[in-house]
Amino acid sequence: MLAAGLSLWLLSPRLDLLLFERIRLEAGNDGVAPFQFFTAIGGFAVLGPLALLIAAWLIARRHHALALWLFAVIGSGRLMIEAMKALVARPRPPLADRLTEVSTHSFPSSHAAGTLLTWLAIAMLFPAFRRWLLPFALIMAAGIGWSRIALGVHWPSDVLAGYGLALLWVGVAARWLPAPPEAVSRA
């Protein structure tokens, strides 16, 4: 997906623009407010405290290694995404198209990446619930990514690249995932 995002941006910019124009909402559309609410769910202001609550719960249950793994994966993943944004410095879509406030660069989408990264990391911690947590992670990430394009703050290639980075980061981090104790597996 990272390669797909890069390819869409660099090799098919007209397709990236066409997809953006097809998905983006116009100001005054009835769907703007629900998309603004939904996009907030994929922000660090919501996902950060959620991850900290789960880490605190794991610590209270004496699963320190799992809590540390969760904190390290999400924290380092978020830092990597923001560093990539600063390094690439891709401009956002035109200001006239934006239906929500943003202040950072566009590539990759930290909302799309952060949502997928956070929910996949949480799913990794609870094997007994992966059957519904993994689809939930994918649905949430798809919805958040769609909302970022609909609100005019990201190109489709930004969202695809965000998904790719999240998958890569969690995939690499899975190598160091401590074995969840039976108590966490059935939590």
PyMOL commands that set and color helices and strands:
alter all, ss='L'
color gray80, all
select helices_A, chain A and resi 2-11+13-23+32-41+44-60+64-88+95-97+110-125+127-150+156-176+182-185
alter helices_A, ss='H'
color red, helices_A
deselect
rebuild
show_as cartoon
